[in-house]
């Protein structure tokens, strides 16, 4: 087992601790924020090390996206539990992730590769920012003249990025299969 794969496993190992600290502590939740940001750091490090040392493995390619989705989904579901984010928002975000993962699996079974899009990468950055802000938000912090906190605005941006990038993945899949004409009405 190489270092990048070990870091990915550490990220998975941190998820239960994140959930416990998120649910057990009142905001601002510094221990949960520290665990979340440590897990995010392992994501950044494992990719950087794997590429620089040419240690990209099949196991790493399988585990890394699972670890990412597990981390974000666990954090968001826990934030629903403590009343920091509406359940419908988490349903959109997690549902998109499951749909795109399924789509990429179907594409792979057809010999197609749907690489991560730039918009999907922006979505991940927005998720990290939103989750961090929601973990640290005292609950009453509102921006002057706005009904939402910074975390609320950030999670709204995540919903937009999730929805648009999810659609983008499906369109790219249809194009690779040569089905783009099948999604347009006849006569267009």
Legacy VTK file of the C-alpha trace (Angstrom):
# vtk DataFile Version 3.0
C-alpha trace
ASCII
DATASET POLYDATA
POINTS 188 float
0.000 0.000 0.000
1.506 3.320 -1.052
1.276 6.676 0.735
-1.508 8.171 -1.430
-3.754 5.146 -0.819
-2.962 5.286 2.899
-4.008 8.958 2.961
-7.277 8.046 1.234
-7.929 5.395 3.892
-7.168 7.966 6.603
-9.840 10.214 5.064
-12.359 7.367 5.234
-11.273 6.631 8.827
-11.875 10.290 9.826
-15.520 10.278 8.656
-17.043 8.626 11.774
-15.097 11.009 14.010
-16.386 13.949 11.990
-19.971 12.760 12.399
-19.599 12.279 16.170
-18.051 15.715 16.675
-20.585 17.409 14.397
-23.551 15.962 16.243
-22.126 16.191 19.773
-20.819 19.766 19.828
-22.551 23.123 19.614
-21.482 25.665 17.007
-19.035 27.042 16.312
-17.677 23.533 16.183
-13.900 23.848 16.038
-13.088 20.142 16.605
-15.396 19.095 13.750
-13.946 21.828 11.529
-10.418 20.615 12.286
-11.331 17.003 11.460
-13.118 18.048 8.257
-10.233 20.229 7.082
-7.697 17.491 7.956
-9.689 15.069 5.810
-9.813 17.612 2.965
-6.049 18.045 3.283
-5.565 14.278 2.831
-7.588 14.543 -0.393
-5.336 17.256 -1.742
-2.161 15.481 -0.586
-3.004 12.017 -1.891
-3.632 13.320 -5.409
-0.557 15.505 -5.424
1.720 12.742 -4.118
0.256 10.083 -6.435
0.841 12.240 -9.516
4.289 13.539 -8.529
5.611 10.081 -7.555
3.732 8.297 -10.347
1.908 6.198 -7.756
-1.539 6.352 -9.323
-3.123 2.937 -8.730
-6.381 1.272 -9.627
-7.193 1.027 -5.921
-6.558 4.737 -5.484
-8.691 5.611 -8.503
-11.512 3.573 -6.993
-11.180 4.680 -3.356
-10.481 8.385 -3.806
-13.880 9.408 -5.236
-15.648 7.124 -2.748
-13.772 8.753 0.133
-14.614 12.224 -1.193
-18.317 11.481 -1.536
-18.429 9.737 1.847
-16.792 12.718 3.554
-19.097 15.309 1.979
-22.272 13.206 2.348
-21.550 12.399 6.013
-20.820 16.053 6.790
-23.952 17.309 5.024
-26.252 14.664 6.523
-24.868 15.477 9.976
-25.487 19.172 9.316
-29.123 18.320 8.520
-29.328 16.487 11.860
-28.145 19.562 13.764
-30.402 21.913 11.802
-27.703 23.722 9.813
-28.900 22.847 6.310
-32.273 21.788 4.859
-32.669 18.132 3.953
-33.778 18.948 0.381
-30.447 20.705 -0.246
-28.503 17.637 0.863
-30.782 15.412 -1.219
-29.949 17.428 -4.353
-26.204 17.396 -3.680
-25.889 13.750 -2.605
-28.385 12.617 -5.254
-26.296 14.296 -7.955
-23.157 12.597 -6.661
-24.816 9.173 -6.698
-26.228 9.768 -10.185
-22.883 10.906 -11.608
-21.049 7.995 -9.960
-23.580 5.587 -11.460
-23.291 7.267 -14.848
-19.506 7.016 -14.793
-19.811 3.320 -13.906
-22.169 2.730 -16.826
-19.840 4.675 -19.114
-16.868 2.590 -17.958
-18.783 -0.614 -18.712
-19.204 0.726 -22.271
-15.482 1.494 -22.515
-16.021 5.239 -22.101
-14.198 7.509 -19.689
-15.988 10.573 -18.369
-13.249 12.562 -16.714
-13.948 14.985 -13.892
-15.044 18.319 -15.314
-13.714 21.691 -14.278
-17.194 22.579 -13.025
-17.217 19.406 -10.905
-13.909 20.486 -9.378
-15.353 23.930 -8.606
-18.304 22.149 -6.986
-15.932 20.272 -4.679
-14.169 23.505 -3.672
-17.554 25.145 -3.047
-18.607 22.127 -0.949
-15.498 22.403 1.216
-16.066 26.122 1.738
-19.800 25.694 2.437
-19.383 22.792 4.857
-16.578 24.600 6.687
-18.679 27.754 7.040
-21.732 25.780 8.173
-19.697 23.903 10.777
-18.281 27.153 12.152
-21.449 29.275 11.855
-22.880 30.297 15.216
-26.362 30.050 13.747
-27.275 33.648 14.229
-24.673 35.209 11.977
-26.435 36.899 9.121
-25.029 39.196 6.508
-26.293 42.787 6.687
-29.449 43.081 4.602
-29.531 39.385 3.711
-31.548 36.594 5.323
-28.720 34.077 4.857
-25.380 33.490 6.507
-22.194 33.046 4.495
-22.629 29.278 4.919
-26.182 29.519 3.593
-25.046 31.452 0.532
-22.171 29.022 -0.039
-24.433 25.958 0.184
-26.773 27.646 -2.297
-23.836 27.975 -4.700
-23.104 24.268 -4.165
-26.670 23.387 -5.190
-26.222 25.402 -8.395
-22.787 23.881 -9.155
-24.116 20.387 -8.364
-27.135 20.731 -10.617
-25.304 22.307 -13.562
-22.301 19.968 -13.393
-24.610 16.950 -13.055
-26.398 17.963 -16.232
-23.023 18.524 -17.893
-21.910 14.953 -17.068
-25.086 13.480 -18.560
-24.772 15.586 -21.727
-21.129 14.519 -22.143
-22.178 10.883 -21.681
-24.929 11.175 -24.301
-22.496 12.825 -26.707
-19.918 10.070 -26.245
-22.598 7.499 -26.993
-23.732 9.510 -30.009
-27.147 10.113 -28.464
-27.146 13.915 -28.437
-29.765 13.908 -31.200
-31.966 11.708 -29.005
-32.250 14.424 -26.370
-33.311 17.168 -28.815
-36.860 17.451 -30.110
-37.280 16.543 -33.794
-37.120 19.466 -36.135
-34.483 21.374 -34.167
LINES 1 189
188 0 1 2 3 4 5 6 7 8 9 10 11 12 13 14 15 16 17 18 19 20 21 22 23 24 25 26 27 28 29 30 31 32 33 34 35 36 37 38 39 40 41 42 43 44 45 46 47 48 49 50 51 52 53 54 55 56 57 58 59 60 61 62 63 64 65 66 67 68 69 70 71 72 73 74 75 76 77 78 79 80 81 82 83 84 85 86 87 88 89 90 91 92 93 94 95 96 97 98 99 100 101 102 103 104 105 106 107 108 109 110 111 112 113 114 115 116 117 118 119 120 121 122 123 124 125 126 127 128 129 130 131 132 133 134 135 136 137 138 139 140 141 142 143 144 145 146 147 148 149 150 151 152 153 154 155 156 157 158 159 160 161 162 163 164 165 166 167 168 169 170 171 172 173 174 175 176 177 178 179 180 181 182 183 184 185 186 187
